[in-house]
Amino acid sequence: MSAVPSTTAPVRDARTTVGAALAAAISALALAGIEAPRREARLLLAAVLGVDSGAIIGNPDRALSAIEHGQFSALVTRRAAHEPIARLLGYREFWSLNFALSPATLVPRPDSETVIEAVLATVGERSAPLRLLDFGTGSGCLLLALLSELPMASGIGVDLAPDAALTARRNASGLGLGARADFVAGDWATAIVGKFDVIVSNPPYIPSGTIALLAPEVAHHDPRRALDGGPDGLDCYRVLAPETARLLRKGGFAAFELGAGQAQPVLALMRDVGLTIIAIRRDLAGIERCLVARRD
Protein backbone atom coordinates (compact mmCIF):
# COMPACT_ATOMS: atom_id res chain seq x y z
CA MET A 1 0.00 0.00 0.00
CA SER A 2 1.51 3.29 -1.07
CA ALA A 3 1.82 6.28 1.23
CA VAL A 4 -0.65 9.10 0.75
CA PRO A 5 1.15 12.30 -0.30
CA SER A 6 1.01 14.98 2.36
CA THR A 7 -0.79 18.18 1.45
CA THR A 8 0.43 20.01 4.58
CA ALA A 9 2.73 22.97 3.85
CA PRO A 10 6.19 22.95 5.50
CA VAL A 11 6.23 24.53 8.94
CA ARG A 12 8.24 27.77 8.95
CA ASP A 13 9.92 29.50 11.88
CA ALA A 14 7.13 31.94 12.80
CA ARG A 15 8.77 34.77 14.71
CA THR A 16 6.87 37.15 16.97
CA THR A 17 6.17 40.56 15.48
CA VAL A 18 6.65 43.91 17.15
CA GLY A 19 2.89 44.38 17.38
CA ALA A 20 2.26 40.99 18.98
CA ALA A 21 5.12 41.38 21.45
CA LEU A 22 3.91 44.83 22.44
CA ALA A 23 0.34 43.65 22.94
CA ALA A 24 1.48 40.86 25.25
CA ALA A 25 3.79 43.21 27.17
CA ILE A 26 1.13 45.89 27.61
CA SER A 27 -1.27 43.30 28.99
CA ALA A 28 1.33 41.96 31.44
CA LEU A 29 2.33 45.41 32.68
CA ALA A 30 -1.27 46.55 33.07
CA LEU A 31 -2.07 43.41 35.04
CA ALA A 32 0.89 44.18 37.33
CA GLY A 33 -0.49 47.66 38.04
CA ILE A 34 2.05 49.67 36.04
CA GLU A 35 0.53 53.11 35.44
CA ALA A 36 1.63 53.66 31.83
CA PRO A 37 1.94 50.14 30.37
CA ARG A 38 1.76 51.15 26.70
CA ARG A 39 4.43 53.84 26.97
CA GLU A 40 6.75 51.69 29.05
CA ALA A 41 6.40 48.65 26.80
CA ARG A 42 7.40 50.80 23.83
CA LEU A 43 10.39 52.23 25.69
CA LEU A 44 11.63 48.77 26.66
CA LEU A 45 11.27 47.35 23.16
CA ALA A 46 12.93 50.42 21.66
CA ALA A 47 15.87 49.91 24.01
CA VAL A 48 16.21 46.27 22.94
CA LEU A 49 16.08 47.17 19.26
CA GLY A 50 18.27 50.26 19.60
CA VAL A 51 15.73 52.56 17.96
CA ASP A 52 13.58 55.51 18.96
CA SER A 53 10.25 54.57 20.49
CA GLY A 54 8.51 56.32 17.60
CA ALA A 55 9.95 53.74 15.23
CA ILE A 56 8.21 51.02 17.21
CA ILE A 57 4.76 52.46 16.53
CA GLY A 58 5.32 52.73 12.79
CA ASN A 59 6.55 49.18 12.20
CA PRO A 60 4.23 46.71 13.98
CA ASP A 61 4.82 43.90 11.46
CA ARG A 62 8.56 43.75 11.92
CA ALA A 63 9.60 40.28 13.08
CA LEU A 64 11.66 39.96 16.24
CA SER A 65 14.52 37.53 16.40
CA ALA A 66 14.52 34.95 19.16
CA ILE A 67 17.23 36.93 20.96
CA GLU A 68 15.35 40.21 20.69
CA HIS A 69 12.13 38.63 21.89
CA GLY A 70 13.89 36.96 24.80
CA GLN A 71 15.57 40.18 25.88
CA PHE A 72 12.31 42.08 25.67
CA SER A 73 10.39 39.44 27.60
CA ALA A 74 13.01 39.48 30.35
CA LEU A 75 12.74 43.26 30.72
CA VAL A 76 8.95 43.12 30.80
CA THR A 77 9.08 40.46 33.52
CA ARG A 78 11.40 42.63 35.62
CA ARG A 79 9.23 45.72 35.12
CA ALA A 80 6.10 43.75 36.05
CA ALA A 81 7.90 42.95 39.31
CA HIS A 82 8.16 46.76 39.81
CA GLU A 83 11.82 47.22 39.07
CA PRO A 84 11.99 50.89 37.95
CA ILE A 85 12.06 51.40 34.23
CA ALA A 86 14.91 53.87 34.66
CA ARG A 87 17.05 51.09 36.14
CA LEU A 88 16.10 48.76 33.28
CA LEU A 89 17.04 51.42 30.73
CA GLY A 90 20.11 52.50 32.71
CA TYR A 91 19.32 56.21 32.64
CA ARG A 92 16.73 58.81 33.66
CA GLU A 93 15.91 62.20 32.15
CA PHE A 94 16.11 65.15 34.53
CA TRP A 95 15.91 68.81 33.53
CA SER A 96 15.88 67.60 29.88
CA LEU A 97 19.28 65.92 30.39
CA ASN A 98 19.96 62.18 30.49
CA PHE A 99 21.67 60.82 33.60
CA ALA A 100 23.19 57.36 33.81
CA LEU A 101 22.39 55.46 36.99
CA SER A 102 24.13 52.94 39.20
CA PRO A 103 22.98 50.84 42.17
CA ALA A 104 24.46 53.54 44.45
CA THR A 105 22.34 56.39 43.04
CA LEU A 106 18.75 57.42 43.47
CA VAL A 107 16.59 57.62 40.38
CA PRO A 108 16.17 61.40 39.80
CA ARG A 109 12.57 62.52 40.18
CA PRO A 110 10.62 65.47 38.77
CA ASP A 111 9.99 66.79 42.30
CA SER A 112 13.70 67.55 42.60
CA GLU A 113 13.48 69.98 39.70
CA THR A 114 11.89 72.32 42.26
CA VAL A 115 15.40 72.77 43.68
CA ILE A 116 16.73 73.82 40.26
CA GLU A 117 13.88 76.28 39.81
CA ALA A 118 14.49 77.74 43.27
CA VAL A 119 18.19 78.29 42.64
CA LEU A 120 17.66 79.88 39.23
CA ALA A 121 15.00 82.18 40.69
CA THR A 122 17.37 83.29 43.45
CA VAL A 123 20.77 83.43 41.84
CA GLY A 124 20.41 86.73 39.99
CA GLU A 125 23.08 87.04 37.29
CA ARG A 126 23.38 83.64 35.59
CA SER A 127 26.68 84.51 33.94
CA ALA A 128 28.43 85.13 37.27
CA PRO A 129 31.41 82.87 38.15
CA LEU A 130 29.57 81.10 40.96
CA ARG A 131 30.97 78.27 43.06
CA LEU A 132 28.46 75.49 43.82
CA LEU A 133 28.41 72.60 46.28
CA ASP A 134 26.07 69.61 46.11
CA PHE A 135 25.72 67.43 49.22
CA GLY A 136 24.72 63.80 48.51
CA THR A 137 25.15 64.28 44.78
CA GLY A 138 24.11 60.78 43.64
CA SER A 139 23.96 60.84 39.85
CA GLY A 140 25.04 64.50 39.91
CA CYS A 141 21.68 65.61 38.57
CA LEU A 142 21.27 68.74 40.74
CA LEU A 143 24.77 70.09 40.24
CA LEU A 144 24.98 69.28 36.54
CA ALA A 145 21.52 70.64 35.75
CA LEU A 146 22.55 73.90 37.41
CA LEU A 147 25.87 74.04 35.58
CA SER A 148 23.99 73.60 32.30
CA GLU A 149 22.11 76.82 33.13
CA LEU A 150 24.98 78.77 34.70
CA PRO A 151 27.72 78.90 32.05
CA MET A 152 30.46 80.45 34.20
CA ALA A 153 29.77 78.43 37.34
CA SER A 154 31.76 75.48 38.65
CA GLY A 155 31.01 73.04 41.41
CA ILE A 156 31.78 70.08 43.62
CA GLY A 157 29.49 67.13 44.32
CA VAL A 158 30.00 65.01 47.44
CA ASP A 159 28.60 61.55 48.07
CA LEU A 160 29.30 58.95 50.71
CA ALA A 161 29.28 56.19 48.07
CA PRO A 162 32.39 56.10 45.84
CA ASP A 163 30.36 54.46 43.06
CA ALA A 164 27.89 57.35 43.11
CA ALA A 165 30.72 59.89 42.80
CA LEU A 166 32.13 57.89 39.87
CA THR A 167 28.72 57.75 38.18
CA ALA A 168 28.29 61.51 38.60
CA ARG A 169 31.74 62.11 37.15
CA ARG A 170 30.84 60.04 34.10
CA ASN A 171 27.60 61.97 33.70
CA ALA A 172 29.50 65.25 33.82
CA SER A 173 31.80 64.04 31.06
CA GLY A 174 28.92 62.77 28.94
CA LEU A 175 27.13 66.10 29.23
CA GLY A 176 30.23 68.11 28.34
CA LEU A 177 30.44 69.59 31.85
CA GLY A 178 33.45 67.68 33.15
CA ALA A 179 35.75 70.70 33.08
CA ARG A 180 33.50 72.60 35.51
CA ALA A 181 32.48 69.80 37.87
CA ASP A 182 34.39 67.67 40.34
CA PHE A 183 33.04 64.81 42.42
CA VAL A 184 34.44 63.33 45.60
CA ALA A 185 33.49 60.52 47.96
CA GLY A 186 33.18 61.78 51.52
CA ASP A 187 31.03 62.07 54.61
CA TRP A 188 29.15 65.31 53.96
CA ALA A 189 31.53 68.26 54.43
CA THR A 190 34.41 66.62 56.31
CA ALA A 191 36.76 67.04 53.34
CA ILE A 192 35.37 70.35 52.04
CA VAL A 193 37.10 73.69 52.55
CA GLY A 194 36.56 77.17 51.16
CA LYS A 195 33.40 79.16 50.61
CA PHE A 196 30.53 78.62 48.19
CA ASP A 197 27.96 80.87 46.59
CA VAL A 198 25.28 78.18 46.33
CA ILE A 199 24.78 74.93 48.21
CA VAL A 200 22.17 72.39 47.16
CA SER A 201 21.13 69.03 48.51
CA ASN A 202 18.52 66.34 48.20
CA PRO A 203 19.48 64.52 51.41
CA PRO A 204 17.93 61.32 52.78
CA TYR A 205 14.69 62.49 54.43
CA ILE A 206 12.40 59.47 54.66
CA PRO A 207 11.70 58.42 58.29
CA SER A 208 13.26 55.01 58.82
CA GLY A 209 10.02 53.35 59.83
CA THR A 210 8.14 54.37 56.68
CA ILE A 211 10.60 53.24 54.01
CA ALA A 212 8.92 49.84 53.73
CA LEU A 213 5.63 51.62 52.95
CA LEU A 214 7.01 53.38 49.88
CA ALA A 215 6.31 52.20 46.34
CA PRO A 216 8.29 49.02 45.63
CA GLU A 217 10.21 50.84 42.88
CA VAL A 218 11.69 53.00 45.65
CA ALA A 219 11.68 50.78 48.73
CA HIS A 220 13.25 47.77 46.99
CA HIS A 221 15.50 49.38 44.39
CA ASP A 222 16.79 52.77 45.55
CA PRO A 223 19.80 52.59 47.90
CA ARG A 224 18.53 52.69 51.48
CA ARG A 225 21.20 55.08 52.71
CA ALA A 226 20.01 57.59 50.10
CA LEU A 227 16.50 57.36 51.57
CA ASP A 228 16.87 56.86 55.33
CA GLY A 229 16.71 60.14 57.23
CA GLY A 230 16.58 58.57 60.69
CA PRO A 231 13.60 58.17 63.04
CA ASP A 232 12.00 61.50 62.12
CA GLY A 233 13.60 62.00 58.70
CA LEU A 234 15.62 65.02 59.88
CA ASP A 235 18.99 63.51 60.83
CA CYS A 236 20.79 64.76 57.73
CA TYR A 237 19.42 68.29 58.03
CA ARG A 238 20.80 68.44 61.57
CA VAL A 239 24.26 67.70 60.16
CA LEU A 240 23.91 69.92 57.10
CA ALA A 241 22.62 73.05 58.84
CA PRO A 242 25.86 74.01 60.66
CA GLU A 243 28.02 72.84 57.76
CA THR A 244 26.01 75.00 55.39
CA ALA A 245 26.42 78.03 57.65
CA ARG A 246 30.17 77.37 57.75
CA LEU A 247 30.64 76.93 54.00
CA LEU A 248 28.39 79.62 52.57
CA ARG A 249 29.99 82.92 51.76
CA LYS A 250 28.21 86.04 53.02
CA GLY A 251 25.26 86.61 50.76
CA GLY A 252 25.34 83.01 49.53
CA PHE A 253 22.33 80.74 49.79
CA ALA A 254 21.36 77.09 50.06
CA ALA A 255 18.42 75.18 48.56
CA PHE A 256 17.39 71.93 50.22
CA GLU A 257 14.82 69.44 49.03
CA LEU A 258 12.23 68.57 51.69
CA GLY A 259 9.93 65.70 52.44
CA ALA A 260 6.23 66.36 52.92
CA GLY A 261 5.58 68.18 56.18
CA GLN A 262 9.26 68.94 56.88
CA ALA A 263 9.38 72.63 55.98
CA GLN A 264 8.84 74.02 59.48
CA PRO A 265 11.29 71.75 61.39
CA VAL A 266 13.99 72.26 58.74
CA LEU A 267 13.32 76.00 58.81
CA ALA A 268 13.94 75.98 62.57
CA LEU A 269 17.22 74.08 62.13
CA MET A 270 18.47 76.62 59.60
CA ARG A 271 17.48 79.59 61.75
CA ASP A 272 19.24 78.06 64.75
CA VAL A 273 22.59 78.30 62.89
CA GLY A 274 21.99 81.90 61.81
CA LEU A 275 20.65 81.40 58.31
CA THR A 276 17.78 83.52 57.00
CA ILE A 277 14.89 81.73 55.27
CA ILE A 278 14.08 83.54 52.03
CA ALA A 279 11.71 81.10 50.28
CA ILE A 280 9.82 77.85 50.57
CA ARG A 281 8.80 76.56 47.16
CA ARG A 282 6.07 74.05 46.36
CA ASP A 283 6.27 71.29 43.77
CA LEU A 284 3.62 70.62 41.11
CA ALA A 285 1.56 68.67 43.64
CA GLY A 286 1.48 71.67 45.99
CA ILE A 287 3.84 70.11 48.55
CA GLU A 288 6.42 72.36 50.21
CA ARG A 289 9.40 70.76 48.46
CA CYS A 290 12.33 73.17 48.69
CA LEU A 291 13.61 75.55 51.36
CA VAL A 292 15.97 78.38 50.42
CA ALA A 293 18.14 79.91 53.16
CA ARG A 294 20.72 82.71 52.91
CA ARG A 295 23.77 83.63 54.96
CA ASP A 296 23.48 87.37 55.59
N, C-alpha and C positions, 0 to 999 in steps of 0.2 A: 504494500500500500504506500503510495507516494505521499510525501509531506505536502500539506496545503500551504501555498505561498502566503507569506505574511503581508497584510496590507497596512500594517502600522508603520507610521513614519519614524525615522530614527530619532531618539531622544537627544535633544541638544542641551547644552549647559545654560539653563535659564538663569541669568543673573538678575539680582534685584535692581530696580530702577531708582533713581533719585526720588521720584514721586512716591513710590511704594515705601521706601525706607523712611521718608519724612512722615508719611501718614502713620506708620507704626510708632515712630518716635514721639510724635505729638500726642498720640493716644496714651503711651506709657508715661510721659511727663505730666499730662493732665491728670491721670489717675493717681500719680504720686503727690499731687497738690502743688505743682510748680505753677507760678502765677502767669508766666508768659510762655507756654509750651511751644507755640508755633515759632516765635522769634528765637527761642533758645535752641530748638532743634535745627533751625537753619544755620545759626551761628556755629554749632558743633559740626554739622556736615561741611560747611564752608571751610572750617579749620582743617578737617581731614583731607579735603580735596585741594586745599591751598588756593581757594578762589574767594572772591567777594561774595557775601551772602546774596547779593542781587542776582548773581549768576546762577544761584541755586533755583530761584523762582522761575527763571526763563528757560530752564532745561530739564523738565521733569522726566523726560524719557531717557535721559542718559543712564546707561548701565553702570552699576558699581562693580568693581572687581571684588573678589572674595576678601582681599586684604582691606580694601576701603570699607566694605560693609562690616567687617569684623571690628575695625577700629571705631567706626561710628557707633556700633551697638555697644561697645565697651564704654564709650563716653556717655551714652544715653543711660546706661545702667548706673554709672556713678552719679550722674546728675539726678536720677530718680531717687537715689539714696541721699539726696540733699548735699552733695559736695558742691561748693559754689562754682558757678560756671566760670568765674574769673580764674579760679585755680585750675580748672580743666583747660582753659585757653592759655593760661600762663601770663596773662596781663589783664589790666583794668584801665579803662579810660577815666581820667580825672582832669578837670579844667581843660578839656579838649586835647589832652596829651595822653599817650599810652605809657603805662608804668608796668614793667615786669615785676613779678611777684616771686617770693620764695616762702618756704614754710615758716620763716622767722618774721614775716611781715604781715600786717593787717591788710585786708582788701580795702583800698580806699573807697570811701562812700560819699555820695553827693552832699550829705549833711556837712562834711568837712569843708566844702567849698565856701561855707559861711565864714570861715577863718580868712580865706583869701579875700573875700569881699570886704571884710572888716579892715584888713590891713590896707588894701588899696584905697579905701574910703578915708583912711586916717593919715596915710603917709605924706600927702602933699605932693611935692615935686617928684615925679616918677623917675626922672633922669638923674637924681642925686646919687652920689657914690655911697650908698647905704651898706652897712654891715649887718647881716642877719644871722640869727642863731635859731636852730630848730631842735627842741628837746624831744627825744623819742621818735626819731625821723622815719623809721620803718622803711618804706619804699622810696622815701625822699619826696613824696608828692607835695607836701606843703612848701618846702623850701624851693623845689624846682619850679613849681607853678608860679611862685612869687618872682623868682629870677627871670622867668619867661616874660614877665610884665614889667620888670624893673631893670632896664638894660645896663645900668652902671653899677648895680648892686653885686655883692658877693656874699657868700655865707658858709656856715658850718652846720652840719647835721650830726647829732650825737644819738647813738642807740646802744643799749646794753648788749644786744646780740651782734657779734661780729659779722654773721651772715647777712643781717639786715643792712649794716653799713656797707658791705660789699655790694649788695643788690642796689642800694641807692647810688653808689658810685657808678655802677654800670648804667643805671638809668640816666644819670647826669651826662655820661659820655654819649649815650644813644640819642639824647635830646640836644646835643651840641652845647651843653652847659658845663661841661667838665672843667673848663678853665676858670670858672667862677664859683665852683662848689667843691667843698671838701667834706669828707665824712669820716668820723672816727667812732670806734667802739669804746664806750665808757659809761660810768655810773653817773648819769645826769651831768652835773657841772664840775665834777672833781678834777677833770683835766683841762678845764676851760679857763683862760685868762683873757684880760682885755675888756673892752667895753663894746656894746652893740647898740645899734639904732632900733632894731626890731627883734623881738623874741617871739617865736610861735611854738605852740605845742598842742598835740592831741594826745594827752597822757592817758594811761589806763584809768578809767573812772567808773567801771561797773562794780557795784558792791559784790564781794566775794560770794555771798550766799545766793545771788540771783543769776549768776552766770549760767547755771544749768537750765534756767528758764528761758534763755535766749533762743532765737531760731537756731536750728541745728547747723545751718551754714556757718553761723558765728561760733556757737558753743563748742562744736566738734572740730572745727577746721581753722579758726583763727588762733594764733599762739596765746595761751592763757596769760602769760605775763604782760602781753600787750592789752589785755582786757581788765585784769584784776586790780581794782583800786583800793583793796582792803575792805574791812568790815562795813564802812559807810561810803566807800568810793572816793574818799578825799585824801588818801594817804599821799599820793603823788603831788597834789597841790600844796600840801604842807611842806614838802621838800622844795618844790619849785618856787614858792613865794619868796623866801629870803634869797635864794640864788638869783632870781630875776631882779630883785632890788639891787643886788650886788653887781650884776653884770650889765644892767641898762645904763647907758649914758644919760646925763641930765637932758630931759626933753624926749628921751626915747620911750617906746611903748611896747607892751606885750599883748598878744592875742591868744587866748586859751580856749580850746574847745571844751564844752561842758556837757555833762549828762543831764537828762531831764530833772528839773527840780534842784539843781546844784548851784544856780546863779548866786543866791544870797549867801550860802556858806563860803563859797569861793571868794566872793566879794569881800567878806569879812577878813579872810586870810590875807588878801592883797592889801587891804587897808591897814592891817596890823603891822605890816612891814614898811609902811609909809608910801605905798603907791596910791595914786588917784584913779578912781574908776571913771572912765570917760564914755563908755558905751557898753551896752549889752544888746547883742543882735540876735534876732530870731531866725530860725531856718524856715524852709518853705512850709513846714507843718505847723509853724507858729510857736515852736519850742525855743526857749532861751538857750541858744547853742554856742554863743561865743561871748566872752568877756574881754574887754579891752581896758588895760590899765597903763597909766603913764607915770614915769618918774619925773617929778617936777624939780 
